[in-house]
Amino acid sequence: MTRHTPNLIDLELLEVLTATPAVSGHEDRIIDLVVDCLRPHVDSLSVDGIGNVLAAKGGSRNGPRLMIFAHMDEVGLCVKRIAPDGFLKVDRIGGINRKALVARPVLIHTESGESIPGTIGVMAHHLTPESERFKVPDIPQLYVDVGARTSEEVQRLGIKVGDPITYENTFRVLANNRIRARALDNRIGLYVLLKSVEILGDEELPCEFHAVGTVQEEFNVRGSLPAVRAIQPQAAICLDVAMSCDTPDLAGETDVRLGGGPVLKLMNFHGRGTLGGLIPNPRLRSYIERVAGLDGVPLQRQASIGGLTDASFLQLENHGIPAIDLGIPMRFSHSPVETVDLADVEMGIRLVVALVRRFDSEVKLMRGLKES
């Protein structure tokens, strides 16, 4: 058995992950990148019809199947209409933050693989009526300027209706071991998964470990369901982000903070137009808490309404799959300046590796207060 311990933080890979466009439904570039990262470290690898990357590492034949997954896609916009004067009308894909859009540099990603720069327009300050100065425009009011003067010029750039649009790349290393970037939701969870698989290397595992990159989480949590039906795991752990509330505008909302360690989500519920959410299996939660304690990884706890992940409907599959959300604390969600602490990322990797190494047939996840 070989235990490989690489540098847990690879800034170059993190920057590449966040710079790779993957608006929901348009994940092909990130699929290729994830396949290349996983292939040297797994026993089998495939991509299903919807785009999920399914990788497996064999273990004990009598061991349970453990699925750990992270979504690869991101929120964004798409081209809705190309106006005769060359401006692009847009619509949203996923829960895009309207407050973060106005006057933002963006990239339009064409079918040929080109990324065309543009800017989301803003009314000139000097000509804005007083009644409009403090309003956030709705999505239908927004437009993108790519510098074109006519629709024909837009078409010559390769831009078509339906093309995805992302924020321009914003990756920066900040003070105190922190980074900011667009799409850290959920490239940071994906990074934790990729590095964990690399560390496990060719170890003999007590379980059958399935590492999955899912698609279309931001578009009504679609991708994880085909994956879980194919794998039929005994347990599933979702790696995503968790809202950090250590900023002035969210102080007191929860106690989750950057640098405090990975977050166990004890309840999440969307609460806006969908009944999606998850209250985790209590024994799976206890297992994670026990392993974290053994390996010296601090855990934060969160219960909140307002978000969901692609674990939200997994527990309804097969005969009911024990599932839980494990998050990396993050500030400024669904904006171009999402921010995380790399210490939390390191602790997340250590925890995921420990969870896989210890997940054997002795881990009991049945419900009820009595042992059976």
N, C-alpha and C positions, 0 to 999 in steps of 0.2 A: 504494500500500500504506500503510495506517494502522496505526501501533503505539500502542495505548492502554495507558497504565500507571496504573491506579487505585491507590488505597491498598490494599496487600495484606492488611491486617488490618481487617476490618469486624466489630467486636465485636457490633453489633446483629444482623447476620446469623448469626454464630456462636451467639448466645444463642437465636435463633429456631430454628435447626437442632437444637440439643440439646433444646429444649423441645417439639419436635414429636414426638408419640408414633408409633412405627413398630416395634412388636414384630413379629417375623417372621410373615408371612402377613396382617398388618394394616397395610400400609404406605401406604394411600391418601392420608393427609394429607401425608406427606412426598413422595409422588409428585407431588401438585399443586404443592407448594412448589418442587420441583426443576424441574418443567416451566416454571413462571413465571420462575425464575432463568435457565434456558437459552434460552428462546424468542427473546429479542432478539438473540442472538449466534450462532445456528446457521442452517444452510440448510434442514435438515429435522429433524423431531422427531416421535416416536411413542411410544406405550406398548403393549407387547405383552400377550398374554393372561395372563401370570403377574404382570405389573406392572413389568417392567424399563422404564426410560426410555432410549430410544435417540435420541441426537442426533448429527448429522453436519455437518461443515464440509467443503465441497468443496475440492479442491486440484488439483494437476497430474493430468491424465487418465492419465499414464503413471506416476504415483507409487504407492507401496504403500499399503495400508490399515493404519492403526495404530489399535488399540482401547485406550483407557485407561479404566479403570472403577473404581468404588468402590461398596461395598454400602451401601444406605440403611437397612437394618433394624437392630434392636437385640435383645439378650436381654431376657427378662422372664418374667412369670408369666401364667397364665390362670385364670379362675374354673372350678373343677372341680365344686363343689357349693355350693348355698345351703342352709345348715342351718336347721332350724325356729326356732332362737333368733337368727337374723339374722347369724351369722358366716359368712364365706366360706372354704371349703376351696379350696386352690390346687394347681396343678401348674406345672412349669417349662417354658418355651420357650427352648431354647438352653442354653448352659453357664452358668447363673446361679450366682453365688457364694453358697453357703449361709451362709458366715461374715458376709456383708454384709447379710443379710436381717433378722435378728431386731430388732424394735423400730423398723423403718424406716417413715417415712411413704411411702405409695404413692398412686398414682392409678389408678382403674379407669376404662377408656375404653369408653363405651357406644356402641351402634350409632347413637344420635341425635347423637353428637358431644360429649356431656357428659363431663367428667372428674371423677369422684367421689372425694373424698379418703378415705383409710382408713389404718389402721396395722396393720402385722404385729405380732401379739401377742407378748408375752414374759411368762413366769411371774414374778409378783411376787418380788423378790429376798428379801424377808423370809420367804417361805413356800417357797422353793426348797430341796429336800433337799440336803444337802452333796454327795451323790453326783452330783447333776445340775448343779451350779453351773458347771462348766467344760466342759460338753458342748455341741456345736453341734447343734441339732435337725435332723432330716431333713425334707425337703420335706413328706411326708405329715403331719408333726406341726404344720405351720404353719397359721395361720388369719389372716384379715384382719377387723378390726373397723371398720365404716363408721358405727358409732353406732346401727345399727338394732336393734330388739328382736325382730323377727319376720321370717320369710322374705317375708311380704307387704310389709313396709316396704322391704325390699331391692328387690323387684320394682317398687315404686312409684318408686324412684330410677332405674329403667331398667336395672338390672344384670341380666345373664343369664349362664347357664352359657356358657363359651367366650369371654367378654369378656377382652381383654388387660389386663395390669397392668404399670405401669412404676414405677420409683423416682420420687419427687417431684422436681421440677426443682431443681438444686443449682448452677446456673451462678454462678461468682464469679471475679473477677479477683484473682490472687494477686501476691505480690512477684516481682520479677525477670522480668517479662514472661511470666508463666505464668497459665494458667487451669485451673479445675477444673469439671467438669460430669458429669452422667450422659450416656451414649450418645456420648461422644467416639469410641468404637469403634462406628460408623466415621463419625460426622459430620465428624470432622476430615479424613479422607481425601476425603470427599465435598466438603467446603469447598475443599480444594486443587484438586479437579477443576473445580468451578464457577468459581472465581476464574481458573484457567488459561484456561478457555474465554472468559471475559470479556476477559482481557488480549489474547488472540489476535484478538479483534474481527473485522474484515473483512480481515485479512491474507490475502495469497495464499500458500498453504501448499504445500510440496513433496510432501505426502502427502494422502491422504483420511483425515481425522481423525474418529474415532467416539468420542464421550464417552458413557459408559453408567453409569447408576445402577442397580445390581442389587438384587434382593430375595432374601429367604430364605437369606442366607449363614449366618446363625446357626442355621438349621434344616437342617443337613446340606448346605450349599453348593449349593443348587438353582438359583438364579436365573441365574447366569452362562452356563449351558450353552445355553439357548434363544437368548440374545443372541449368543453367539459363532457359533452355527450360522447365524444370520441374516446376520451381518456377514462372516464368513469372512476375518478379518484375516490379514495377513502376520506380525503381531506383536501381543502383548497385554501391557499393563502394569497390574498390580493395585495400587491405592492403598489402603492399610490402615494399621493401627497396628503398631508393633513394641515389644516389651516392654523398657522401660527398667530396667536393673539397677543403678541408682545409689542404691538405698535400703538401709538397714541389713540388711533381711531377705533381700536378693538380692545383696548385695555379692560380687563374684567369679564370679557365674553367667555373665555375659558382660560386655563392656566398653561396651555401649550405654548412653548417658546422655542426659538432657535437655540440649538446647543444643548437641549435637555434630553436628547435621545429619541429613538423611534417612538411612534405613537400607536398604542392599541386603541382601536375605535370600538367602543362598547355599544354604540348605537349611532347609525346615521340614517337619515330619512330625508328624501328630497323635499317633500312637502309643497311642491309647486307643480301641479298638473299631472303628477305621476305618483304612484304609490310605491316607487322603488326605494329600497333601503335594506339595511341588514342589522339585526341583533345577533351577534355571533354565538356559535356553539360554546357553552361555558367551559367545557372540558378542553376544547382546543385553546381557548383563552388561557386556561390554567396551565396547559402544557407550555405555551409560549412564555408565560410569566416564570415558570419554573426554570426553563432553559436559560432565559435571560439572567435570572439570578445566579445560576451555576457559572455562567460565562461573564458575569460582571458587566452586563449591558443594562444601563438604566432605561426604564420605560416610562413614557408619559401616557396618560389615559384621557380619552375624549369621548363625550357623548353630545351629539349636536344634531340640529335640524337645518337643512339647507343644502345638503350635498348628497351624492351617492357615487358609487363606483360600479365597475362591472362584476363585482361579487353580489350585486343586489338581488339577482334572481337565481343564483347558482343553487341555493339551498332547496329550491323547488324541483331540481332535476333528479333523475334516477329515483332512489328511495329517500332522498333528502341528504344533501351533502353538507357535512360540517364545514363551515366557511368562516373566514375572519378577514378584516381589513387591517393592514399594517402600513402606517404612513410615515413619510419623511416630512418633518415640519417645514412649511413654506409660507413666505409672505407674498402678498400682492397677486393673488390667483387670477388666472386668465387675462393677464396683462403682458406687455412686452418686457417687464422687468421683474419677473418672478425671482425670488431670492431664497437660497438655502444655505445652511451651515454645513461645511464639508465634514465636520466632526460627527454630525448626525448621520451623514451618508456612510462614513466608516463604521459607525456602530450598527447601522442597518445591515451592512454586508456581513459583519461578524455574527449578528444574530441569525440571519438567514442561513449562513453556513452551519452554524451550530444546530439549528432546527432540523436541517436535512440529515446531519450526521447522527442525530439522536432519535429520528423518527422510525421506530421499529414496531414490531408486532405487539410490544408491551404497552404502547400508547392506546389508551381506551377512550373512545369518544362517544359512547352511547349515552343517551339522556336518562334522567331519573336519578334519584338520590341514593339508591342502593346499587352496589356493585353487582354486575351480572356477567 
